[in-house]
Amino acid sequence: MSGDRNLTMLQAINEALTQLLEDDERVFIIGEDIGRHGGSFQATVGLQAKFGARRVVDAPISEAGFTGLAVGAALTGLRPIVDLMFADFITLAMDQLVNQAAKYRYMTGGQASVPLVIRAAQGAGQSSAAQHSQLVQAMVANVPGLKLVLPATPHDAKGLLIAAVRDPNPVIVLEPKMAYGRKGHVPEELYEVPLGVANVCRPGDDVTVVATSAMVHPALQAASALAEEGISVEVIDPRTLVPLDADTIVASVSRTGRAVVVDEAPRSYGITGELAATIAEGAFDFLQAPVRRVCAPDVPVPFSPRLEKAVIPGVAEIVNAVRGVLA
């Protein structure tokens, strides 16, 4: 039965890509090693054999080149999905994304649009070192014209990807590679999770914890641990940062009076600062304590497993932050 159907996040993404290619002949995928190899993380396994090399395109090692190709294809009415492998590689295509894709709709007064999706894996935890582990959501979210999606579960990974491909704007989908093997309920049908709608993962009354992407799971673990102490934590996953469902977040904090924001990226000028400001502006009269942030220090991600573990926020840091706002 569909209700008992569990897939890993990678399986959910593969299914979404398969169904999108079947549903819309305008959709094609392009990236490095995505054909016969099935992608670096195996998200595109079997797709080239089923749909052919014209719709699942193995690109040369030139992120700037094939991202630019995809921008042009989107302007002609196609629906390209670019597989950038690691999110770090988005820096190699920033001119195409920032100066081209993000600007066309505005500069043409809505006469042109760029229905382009960029998929990339990001985050630390695999000892992939500084050039394959960084979090890029802040630099993407700072560009007007780009939408930003951060799935945390297999269900959302499929539904948000489908919604992103159907959106008329360029959308960046950053997938937490440490959650690729995590299983969860995924409906078999082609469905959308709307962009800009947060998910209240766990209701609570004492503190609101807003956690993004891979940090949703330690936030839920922290909430369970704190429940044993009689502390009721509400956990919210924004799911998309652009657009951001500020209403759901502000309403929650207005009720609980306390907030902790959690993101795996570095602290300075990052997503936690924006979330904290959104809460302060929207729920100031209800706050009983300053908003606390849990995030990585301002360092490149180390290769050493022990050092890497030290920079990734986890359950203990979230528990301590919640206790801090209650104190």
Order of alpha helices (4+ residues) and beta strands (2+ residues): beta-alpha-beta-alpha-beta-alpha-beta-alpha-beta-alpha-beta-alpha-beta-beta-beta-beta-alpha-beta-beta-alpha-beta-alpha-beta-alpha-alpha
